[in-house]
Amino acid sequence: MRIIKKHFFSIVLMVVVLTSTVTYINGLAQKESYATIEIEPGDTLWNISKKYAELHNFSTQKFVEWVERENNIDEDQIFIGQSLLIPVNQTELQVLHENILAAK
């Protein structure tokens, strides 16, 4: 019992560090599966958000905020040909595009 009391702080610190590390790694793995899109003429962050936000269960506003933060965008400034990481799974995006093509 003395050992536990003596090392209690160290044990708690190790648990916190381990939990934080696992959470961080999980977040990185999830980002790696996110899709990248290329900005085309007429695209805006709001239009992109309206098109894809539901695939990540985000509101339009939250989607735009996420894209701005993760792509280091200031004041909604995007440019034709720019690549953006969006919080949509790459596979889901591919299926969405295939469904759109099939509907044509």
N, CA, C and O atoms as CSV, one atom per row, in Angstrom:
chain,resi,resn,atom,element,x,y,z
A,1,MET,N,N,0.817,-1.196,0.000
A,1,MET,CA,C,0.000,0.000,0.000
A,1,MET,C,C,0.858,1.257,0.000
A,1,MET,O,O,0.498,2.263,-0.610
A,2,ARG,N,N,2.010,1.195,0.695
A,2,ARG,CA,C,2.903,2.354,0.716
A,2,ARG,C,C,3.443,2.678,-0.665
A,2,ARG,O,O,3.624,3.842,-1.021
A,3,ILE,N,N,3.696,1.636,-1.433
A,3,ILE,CA,C,4.242,1.839,-2.786
A,3,ILE,C,C,3.249,2.627,-3.629
A,3,ILE,O,O,3.633,3.540,-4.360
A,4,ILE,N,N,1.984,2.277,-3.527
A,4,ILE,CA,C,0.957,2.984,-4.296
A,4,ILE,C,C,0.877,4.433,-3.853
A,4,ILE,O,O,0.808,5.335,-4.687
A,5,LYS,N,N,0.885,4.662,-2.552
A,5,LYS,CA,C,0.841,6.041,-2.047
A,5,LYS,C,C,2.078,6.814,-2.486
A,5,LYS,O,O,1.986,7.979,-2.873
A,6,LYS,N,N,3.219,6.170,-2.424
A,6,LYS,CA,C,4.480,6.821,-2.770
A,6,LYS,C,C,4.537,7.189,-4.254
A,6,LYS,O,O,5.084,8.231,-4.617
A,7,HIS,N,N,3.981,6.350,-5.093
A,7,HIS,CA,C,4.073,6.554,-6.540
A,7,HIS,C,C,2.745,6.966,-7.175
A,7,HIS,O,O,2.601,6.915,-8.397
A,8,PHE,N,N,1.799,7.365,-6.373
A,8,PHE,CA,C,0.469,7.718,-6.881
A,8,PHE,C,C,0.547,8.791,-7.958
A,8,PHE,O,O,-0.054,8.643,-9.022
A,9,PHE,N,N,1.278,9.867,-7.696
A,9,PHE,CA,C,1.380,10.956,-8.672
A,9,PHE,C,C,1.991,10.454,-9.983
A,9,PHE,O,O,1.518,10.805,-11.064
A,10,SER,N,N,3.025,9.646,-9.889
A,10,SER,CA,C,3.669,9.112,-11.097
A,10,SER,C,C,2.721,8.227,-11.895
A,10,SER,O,O,2.691,8.284,-13.124
A,11,ILE,N,N,1.954,7.416,-11.194
A,11,ILE,CA,C,1.002,6.532,-11.872
A,11,ILE,C,C,-0.073,7.346,-12.573
A,11,ILE,O,O,-0.402,7.075,-13.728
A,12,VAL,N,N,-0.623,8.340,-11.887
A,12,VAL,CA,C,-1.651,9.198,-12.494
A,12,VAL,C,C,-1.077,9.931,-13.702
A,12,VAL,O,O,-1.729,10.020,-14.742
A,13,LEU,N,N,0.136,10.453,-13.569
A,13,LEU,CA,C,0.775,11.163,-14.681
A,13,LEU,C,C,0.980,10.237,-15.875
A,13,LEU,O,O,0.751,10.641,-17.016
A,14,MET,N,N,1.407,9.007,-15.627
A,14,MET,CA,C,1.598,8.059,-16.723
A,14,MET,C,C,0.279,7.746,-17.427
A,14,MET,O,O,0.240,7.650,-18.653
A,15,VAL,N,N,-0.793,7.588,-16.667
A,15,VAL,CA,C,-2.103,7.311,-17.258
A,15,VAL,C,C,-2.550,8.493,-18.115
A,15,VAL,O,O,-3.055,8.295,-19.220
A,16,VAL,N,N,-2.372,9.714,-17.625
A,16,VAL,CA,C,-2.768,10.906,-18.381
A,16,VAL,C,C,-1.955,11.016,-19.667
A,16,VAL,O,O,-2.516,11.288,-20.728
A,17,VAL,N,N,-0.652,10.811,-19.586
A,17,VAL,CA,C,0.205,10.892,-20.772
A,17,VAL,C,C,-0.173,9.811,-21.780
A,17,VAL,O,O,-0.261,10.089,-22.976
A,18,LEU,N,N,-0.392,8.615,-21.325
A,18,LEU,CA,C,-0.762,7.518,-22.220
A,18,LEU,C,C,-2.098,7.800,-22.908
A,18,LEU,O,O,-2.232,7.607,-24.117
A,19,THR,N,N,-3.074,8.253,-22.142
A,19,THR,CA,C,-4.385,8.578,-22.711
A,19,THR,C,C,-4.277,9.702,-23.732
A,19,THR,O,O,-4.883,9.630,-24.801
A,20,SER,N,N,-3.518,10.727,-23.415
A,20,SER,CA,C,-3.332,11.847,-24.341
A,20,SER,C,C,-2.649,11.403,-25.621
A,20,SER,O,O,-3.028,11.830,-26.711
A,21,THR,N,N,-1.648,10.554,-25.494
A,21,THR,CA,C,-0.919,10.060,-26.662
A,21,THR,C,C,-1.830,9.247,-27.573
A,21,THR,O,O,-1.819,9.434,-28.790
A,22,VAL,N,N,-2.606,8.360,-27.001
A,22,VAL,CA,C,-3.528,7.539,-27.796
A,22,VAL,C,C,-4.551,8.426,-28.499
A,22,VAL,O,O,-4.852,8.211,-29.673
A,23,THR,N,N,-5.085,9.414,-27.797
A,23,THR,CA,C,-6.056,10.336,-28.395
A,23,THR,C,C,-5.431,11.111,-29.541
A,23,THR,O,O,-6.052,11.266,-30.593
A,24,TYR,N,N,-4.218,11.596,-29.355
A,24,TYR,CA,C,-3.515,12.356,-30.395
A,24,TYR,C,C,-3.255,11.485,-31.621
A,24,TYR,O,O,-3.496,11.915,-32.748
A,25,ILE,N,N,-2.772,10.282,-31.412
A,25,ILE,CA,C,-2.486,9.371,-32.532
A,25,ILE,C,C,-3.768,9.022,-33.274
A,25,ILE,O,O,-3.771,8.957,-34.504
A,26,ASN,N,N,-4.848,8.798,-32.550
A,26,ASN,CA,C,-6.132,8.504,-33.180
A,26,ASN,C,C,-6.581,9.675,-34.050
A,26,ASN,O,O,-7.089,9.470,-35.153
A,27,GLY,N,N,-6.397,10.892,-33.562
A,27,GLY,CA,C,-6.751,12.074,-34.343
A,27,GLY,C,C,-5.928,12.181,-35.619
A,27,GLY,O,O,-6.459,12.537,-36.671
A,28,LEU,N,N,-4.634,11.874,-35.534
A,28,LEU,CA,C,-3.781,11.906,-36.728
A,28,LEU,C,C,-4.220,10.855,-37.733
A,28,LEU,O,O,-4.275,11.128,-38.932
A,29,ALA,N,N,-4.530,9.674,-37.264
A,29,ALA,CA,C,-4.962,8.602,-38.164
A,29,ALA,C,C,-6.255,8.991,-38.858
A,29,ALA,O,O,-6.441,8.701,-40.040
A,30,GLN,N,N,-7.142,9.641,-38.136
A,30,GLN,CA,C,-8.414,10.049,-38.732
A,30,GLN,C,C,-8.171,11.112,-39.799
A,30,GLN,O,O,-8.785,11.060,-40.864
A,31,LYS,N,N,-7.290,12.073,-39.534
A,31,LYS,CA,C,-6.996,13.113,-40.526
A,31,LYS,C,C,-6.422,12.511,-41.802
A,31,LYS,O,O,-6.712,12.985,-42.901
A,32,GLU,N,N,-5.604,11.462,-41.659
A,32,GLU,CA,C,-4.998,10.843,-42.830
A,32,GLU,C,C,-6.041,10.248,-43.761
A,32,GLU,O,O,-5.788,10.110,-44.958
A,33,SER,N,N,-7.207,9.895,-43.236
A,33,SER,CA,C,-8.241,9.313,-44.081
A,33,SER,C,C,-9.179,10.373,-44.654
A,33,SER,O,O,-10.079,10.055,-45.432
A,34,TYR,N,N,-8.969,11.634,-44.270
A,34,TYR,CA,C,-9.796,12.704,-44.803
A,34,TYR,C,C,-9.444,12.992,-46.258
A,34,TYR,O,O,-8.327,12.739,-46.710
A,35,ALA,N,N,-10.417,13.520,-46.967
A,35,ALA,CA,C,-10.258,13.787,-48.396
A,35,ALA,C,C,-9.632,15.160,-48.638
A,35,ALA,O,O,-9.743,16.077,-47.825
A,36,THR,N,N,-8.988,15.256,-49.761
A,36,THR,CA,C,-8.461,16.534,-50.236
A,36,THR,C,C,-9.201,16.863,-51.521
A,36,THR,O,O,-9.338,16.017,-52.405
A,37,ILE,N,N,-9.676,18.098,-51.618
A,37,ILE,CA,C,-10.355,18.534,-52.840
A,37,ILE,C,C,-9.585,19.689,-53.444
A,37,ILE,O,O,-8.830,20.375,-52.756
A,38,GLU,N,N,-9.781,19.898,-54.733
A,38,GLU,CA,C,-9.146,21.022,-55.420
A,38,GLU,C,C,-10.196,22.080,-55.694
A,38,GLU,O,O,-11.282,21.780,-56.189
A,39,ILE,N,N,-9.864,23.319,-55.368
A,39,ILE,CA,C,-10.791,24.429,-55.545
A,39,ILE,C,C,-10.963,24.715,-57.032
A,39,ILE,O,O,-9.994,24.827,-57.782
A,40,GLU,N,N,-12.213,24.828,-57.428
A,40,GLU,CA,C,-12.555,25.118,-58.822
A,40,GLU,C,C,-13.192,26.497,-58.912
A,40,GLU,O,O,-13.612,27.055,-57.898
A,41,PRO,N,N,-13.268,27.055,-60.129
A,41,PRO,CA,C,-13.893,28.368,-60.279
A,41,PRO,C,C,-15.301,28.384,-59.676
A,41,PRO,O,O,-16.096,27.473,-59.909
A,42,GLY,N,N,-15.592,29.405,-58.918
A,42,GLY,CA,C,-16.908,29.558,-58.301
A,42,GLY,C,C,-17.037,28.937,-56.924
A,42,GLY,O,O,-18.027,29.176,-56.233
A,43,ASP,N,N,-16.045,28.132,-56.503
A,43,ASP,CA,C,-16.102,27.513,-55.180
A,43,ASP,C,C,-15.911,28.555,-54.083
A,43,ASP,O,O,-15.109,29.478,-54.218
A,44,THR,N,N,-16.650,28.394,-53.013
A,44,THR,CA,C,-16.449,29.161,-51.788
A,44,THR,C,C,-16.450,28.160,-50.641
A,44,THR,O,O,-16.922,27.034,-50.798
A,45,LEU,N,N,-15.931,28.559,-49.507
A,45,LEU,CA,C,-15.962,27.662,-48.354
A,45,LEU,C,C,-17.394,27.320,-47.969
A,45,LEU,O,O,-17.676,26.206,-47.526
A,46,TRP,N,N,-18.297,28.279,-48.139
A,46,TRP,CA,C,-19.688,28.048,-47.770
A,46,TRP,C,C,-20.352,27.056,-48.723
A,46,TRP,O,O,-21.115,26.195,-48.285
A,47,ASN,N,N,-20.064,27.170,-50.031
A,47,ASN,CA,C,-20.629,26.207,-50.991
A,47,ASN,C,C,-20.088,24.803,-50.741
A,47,ASN,O,O,-20.827,23.819,-50.786
A,48,ILE,N,N,-18.788,24.729,-50.478
A,48,ILE,CA,C,-18.171,23.431,-50.197
A,48,ILE,C,C,-18.789,22.846,-48.935
A,48,ILE,O,O,-19.102,21.657,-48.880
A,49,SER,N,N,-18.962,23.682,-47.930
A,49,SER,CA,C,-19.548,23.236,-46.674
A,49,SER,C,C,-20.970,22.712,-46.872
A,49,SER,O,O,-21.327,21.663,-46.337
A,50,LYS,N,N,-21.770,23.434,-47.633
A,50,LYS,CA,C,-23.148,22.994,-47.881
A,50,LYS,C,C,-23.172,21.640,-48.598
A,50,LYS,O,O,-24.088,20.840,-48.405
A,51,LYS,N,N,-22.162,21.398,-49.417
A,51,LYS,CA,C,-22.104,20.154,-50.188
A,51,LYS,C,C,-21.662,18.963,-49.329
A,51,LYS,O,O,-22.153,17.849,-49.511
A,52,TYR,N,N,-20.734,19.199,-48.393
A,52,TYR,CA,C,-20.108,18.085,-47.683
A,52,TYR,C,C,-20.343,18.028,-46.175
A,52,TYR,O,O,-20.039,17.005,-45.563
A,53,ALA,N,N,-20.866,19.070,-45.557
A,53,ALA,CA,C,-20.950,19.133,-44.087
A,53,ALA,C,C,-21.707,17.951,-43.482
A,53,ALA,O,O,-21.317,17.435,-42.434
A,54,GLU,N,N,-22.775,17.527,-44.130
A,54,GLU,CA,C,-23.578,16.435,-43.573
A,54,GLU,C,C,-22.817,15.118,-43.510
A,54,GLU,O,O,-23.134,14.260,-42.686
A,55,LEU,N,N,-21.818,14.946,-44.372
A,55,LEU,CA,C,-21.038,13.706,-44.358
A,55,LEU,C,C,-20.202,13.573,-43.087
A,55,LEU,O,O,-19.730,12.484,-42.762
A,56,HIS,N,N,-20.020,14.674,-42.377
A,56,HIS,CA,C,-19.238,14.632,-41.137
A,56,HIS,C,C,-20.087,15.049,-39.937
A,56,HIS,O,O,-19.570,15.240,-38.837
A,57,ASN,N,N,-21.387,15.187,-40.159
A,57,ASN,CA,C,-22.305,15.616,-39.099
A,57,ASN,C,C,-21.910,16.960,-38.501
A,57,ASN,O,O,-22.004,17.169,-37.291
A,58,PHE,N,N,-21.469,17.863,-39.363
A,58,PHE,CA,C,-21.135,19.226,-38.962
A,58,PHE,C,C,-22.217,20.163,-39.467
A,58,PHE,O,O,-22.871,19.895,-40.475
A,59,SER,N,N,-22.396,21.258,-38.754
A,59,SER,CA,C,-23.200,22.342,-39.305
A,59,SER,C,C,-22.335,23.032,-40.364
A,59,SER,O,O,-21.121,22.834,-40.409
A,60,THR,N,N,-22.962,23.829,-41.200
A,60,THR,CA,C,-22.206,24.558,-42.219
A,60,THR,C,C,-21.126,25.414,-41.567
A,60,THR,O,O,-19.984,25.437,-42.027
A,61,GLN,N,N,-21.482,26.109,-40.508
A,61,GLN,CA,C,-20.535,26.984,-39.807
A,61,GLN,C,C,-19.352,26.194,-39.242
A,61,GLN,O,O,-18.199,26.587,-39.416
A,62,LYS,N,N,-19.642,25.085,-38.570
A,62,LYS,CA,C,-18.571,24.267,-37.979
A,62,LYS,C,C,-17.647,23.695,-39.056
A,62,LYS,O,O,-16.434,23.620,-38.864
A,63,PHE,N,N,-18.225,23.297,-40.182
A,63,PHE,CA,C,-17.437,22.761,-41.290
A,63,PHE,C,C,-16.461,23.823,-41.795
A,63,PHE,O,O,-15.272,23.555,-41.967
A,64,VAL,N,N,-16.976,25.031,-42.029
A,64,VAL,CA,C,-16.121,26.123,-42.514
A,64,VAL,C,C,-15.016,26.414,-41.499
A,64,VAL,O,O,-13.858,26.583,-41.881
A,65,GLU,N,N,-15.356,26.474,-40.228
A,65,GLU,CA,C,-14.353,26.737,-39.190
A,65,GLU,C,C,-13.277,25.658,-39.169
A,65,GLU,O,O,-12.094,25.963,-39.018
A,66,TRP,N,N,-13.686,24.385,-39.322
A,66,TRP,CA,C,-12.727,23.287,-39.328
A,66,TRP,C,C,-11.783,23.413,-40.528
A,66,TRP,O,O,-10.567,23.294,-40.380
A,67,VAL,N,N,-12.342,23.652,-41.703
A,67,VAL,CA,C,-11.531,23.763,-42.924
A,67,VAL,C,C,-10.563,24.949,-42.805
A,67,VAL,O,O,-9.394,24.834,-43.175
A,68,GLU,N,N,-11.042,26.072,-42.296
A,68,GLU,CA,C,-10.160,27.234,-42.127
A,68,GLU,C,C,-9.015,26.918,-41.166
A,68,GLU,O,O,-7.862,27.249,-41.440
A,69,ARG,N,N,-9.332,26.282,-40.050
A,69,ARG,CA,C,-8.313,25.982,-39.040
A,69,ARG,C,C,-7.290,24.973,-39.570
A,69,ARG,O,O,-6.084,25.190,-39.451
A,70,GLU,N,N,-7.766,23.881,-40.148
A,70,GLU,CA,C,-6.861,22.814,-40.580
A,70,GLU,C,C,-6.042,23.172,-41.816
A,70,GLU,O,O,-4.992,22.577,-42.058
A,71,ASN,N,N,-6.515,24.140,-42.598
A,71,ASN,CA,C,-5.806,24.539,-43.817
A,71,ASN,C,C,-5.149,25.908,-43.679
A,71,ASN,O,O,-4.654,26.466,-44.659
A,72,ASN,N,N,-5.143,26.450,-42.458
A,72,ASN,CA,C,-4.528,27.763,-42.188
A,72,ASN,C,C,-5.055,28.843,-43.119
A,72,ASN,O,O,-4.281,29.554,-43.761
A,73,ILE,N,N,-6.366,28.962,-43.189
A,73,ILE,CA,C,-7.010,29.938,-44.063
A,73,ILE,C,C,-7.482,31.124,-43.228
A,73,ILE,O,O,-8.109,30.953,-42.182
A,74,ASP,N,N,-7.173,32.319,-43.700
A,74,ASP,CA,C,-7.640,33.538,-43.049
A,74,ASP,C,C,-8.742,34.173,-43.881
A,74,ASP,O,O,-8.607,34.318,-45.096
A,75,GLU,N,N,-9.820,34.546,-43.232
A,75,GLU,CA,C,-10.890,35.331,-43.845
A,75,GLU,C,C,-11.493,34.696,-45.104
A,75,GLU,O,O,-11.740,35.397,-46.086
A,76,ASP,N,N,-11.725,33.421,-45.090
A,76,ASP,CA,C,-12.389,32.710,-46.187
A,76,ASP,C,C,-11.670,32.853,-47.527
A,76,ASP,O,O,-12.313,32.717,-48.568
A,77,GLN,N,N,-10.377,33.119,-47.544
A,77,GLN,CA,C,-9.637,33.304,-48.791
A,77,GLN,C,C,-9.172,31.963,-49.339
A,77,GLN,O,O,-8.268,31.338,-48.784
A,78,ILE,N,N,-9.795,31.521,-50.434
A,78,ILE,CA,C,-9.345,30.322,-51.133
A,78,ILE,C,C,-9.128,30.678,-52.597
A,78,ILE,O,O,-9.675,31.661,-53.095
A,79,PHE,N,N,-8.329,29.874,-53.276
A,79,PHE,CA,C,-7.935,30.197,-54.642
A,79,PHE,C,C,-8.109,28.996,-55.562
A,79,PHE,O,O,-7.942,27.850,-55.144
A,80,ILE,N,N,-8.445,29.269,-56.813
A,80,ILE,CA,C,-8.601,28.213,-57.816
A,80,ILE,C,C,-7.315,27.392,-57.871
A,80,ILE,O,O,-6.216,27.945,-57.929
A,81,GLY,N,N,-7.462,26.080,-57.853
A,81,GLY,CA,C,-6.318,25.174,-57.905
A,81,GLY,C,C,-5.760,24.810,-56.540
A,81,GLY,O,O,-4.940,23.899,-56.431
A,82,GLN,N,N,-6.193,25.508,-55.496
A,82,GLN,CA,C,-5.727,25.219,-54.146
A,82,GLN,C,C,-6.302,23.886,-53.677
A,82,GLN,O,O,-7.457,23.568,-53.960
A,83,SER,N,N,-5.497,23.112,-52.965
A,83,SER,CA,C,-5.973,21.854,-52.373
A,83,SER,C,C,-6.370,22.101,-50.936
A,83,SER,O,O,-5.644,22.751,-50.184
A,84,LEU,N,N,-7.526,21.581,-50.556
A,84,LEU,CA,C,-8.017,21.731,-49.188
A,84,LEU,C,C,-8.307,20.368,-48.586
A,84,LEU,O,O,-8.904,19.505,-49.230
A,85,LEU,N,N,-7.882,20.187,-47.354
A,85,LEU,CA,C,-8.261,19.021,-46.580
A,85,LEU,C,C,-9.652,19.295,-46.024
A,85,LEU,O,O,-9.890,20.341,-45.421
A,86,ILE,N,N,-10.574,18.347,-46.229
A,86,ILE,CA,C,-11.926,18.513,-45.696
A,86,ILE,C,C,-12.251,17.329,-44.796
A,86,ILE,O,O,-11.756,16.226,-45.028
A,87,PRO,N,N,-13.078,17.541,-43.771
A,87,PRO,CA,C,-13.372,16.472,-42.828
A,87,PRO,C,C,-14.405,15.483,-43.356
A,87,PRO,O,O,-15.463,15.274,-42.761
A,88,VAL,N,N,-14.064,14.888,-44.483
A,88,VAL,CA,C,-14.912,13.879,-45.112
A,88,VAL,C,C,-14.010,12.697,-45.427
A,88,VAL,O,O,-12.948,12.861,-46.027
A,89,ASN,N,N,-14.428,11.526,-45.029
A,89,ASN,CA,C,-13.657,10.331,-45.299
A,89,ASN,C,C,-13.471,10.172,-46.806
A,89,ASN,O,O,-14.414,10.350,-47.576
A,90,GLN,N,N,-12.264,9.841,-47.216
A,90,GLN,CA,C,-11.930,9.701,-48.632
A,90,GLN,C,C,-12.859,8.712,-49.334
A,90,GLN,O,O,-13.279,8.958,-50.465
A,91,THR,N,N,-13.181,7.610,-48.684
A,91,THR,CA,C,-14.058,6.605,-49.280
A,91,THR,C,C,-15.467,7.150,-49.471
A,91,THR,O,O,-16.082,6.935,-50.516
A,92,GLU,N,N,-15.984,7.862,-48.455
A,92,GLU,CA,C,-17.316,8.454,-48.565
A,92,GLU,C,C,-17.375,9.459,-49.710
A,92,GLU,O,O,-18.363,9.516,-50.442
A,93,LEU,N,N,-16.323,10.247,-49.863
A,93,LEU,CA,C,-16.278,11.232,-50.945
A,93,LEU,C,C,-16.287,10.540,-52.294
A,93,LEU,O,O,-16.971,10.985,-53.216
A,94,GLN,N,N,-15.537,9.458,-52.418
A,94,GLN,CA,C,-15.489,8.719,-53.677
A,94,GLN,C,C,-16.866,8.140,-54.010
A,94,GLN,O,O,-17.305,8.206,-55.159
A,95,VAL,N,N,-17.539,7.581,-53.023
A,95,VAL,CA,C,-18.878,7.025,-53.236
A,95,VAL,C,C,-19.844,8.139,-53.648
A,95,VAL,O,O,-20.651,7.951,-54.559
A,96,LEU,N,N,-19.769,9.287,-52.991
A,96,LEU,CA,C,-20.614,10.421,-53.338
A,96,LEU,C,C,-20.406,10.832,-54.793
A,96,LEU,O,O,-21.375,11.038,-55.524
A,97,HIS,N,N,-19.163,10.950,-55.210
A,97,HIS,CA,C,-18.861,11.338,-56.599
A,97,HIS,C,C,-19.333,10.273,-57.582
A,97,HIS,O,O,-19.830,10.608,-58.658
A,98,GLU,N,N,-19.188,9.007,-57.237
A,98,GLU,CA,C,-19.669,7.934,-58.115
A,98,GLU,C,C,-21.189,7.983,-58.245
A,98,GLU,O,O,-21.723,7.769,-59.334
A,99,ASN,N,N,-21.889,8.262,-57.150
A,99,ASN,CA,C,-23.341,8.380,-57.203
A,99,ASN,C,C,-23.788,9.565,-58.046
A,99,ASN,O,O,-24.784,9.481,-58.765
A,100,ILE,N,N,-23.060,10.654,-57.958
A,100,ILE,CA,C,-23.385,11.831,-58.779
A,100,ILE,C,C,-23.187,11.511,-60.256
A,100,ILE,O,O,-24.024,11.876,-61.081
A,101,LEU,N,N,-22.096,10.837,-60.601
A,101,LEU,CA,C,-21.820,10.467,-61.990
A,101,LEU,C,C,-22.871,9.471,-62.493
A,101,LEU,O,O,-23.301,9.560,-63.643
A,102,ALA,N,N,-23.282,8.541,-61.660
A,102,ALA,CA,C,-24.258,7.534,-62.054
A,102,ALA,C,C,-25.636,8.179,-62.307
A,102,ALA,O,O,-26.419,7.699,-63.126
A,103,ALA,N,N,-25.907,9.265,-61.590
A,103,ALA,CA,C,-27.209,9.928,-61.726
A,103,ALA,C,C,-27.307,10.748,-63.007
A,103,ALA,O,O,-28.404,11.124,-63.421
A,104,LYS,N,N,-26.170,11.028,-63.636
A,104,LYS,CA,C,-26.169,11.863,-64.846
A,104,LYS,C,C,-26.592,11.094,-66.064
A,104,LYS,O,O,-26.643,11.652,-67.160
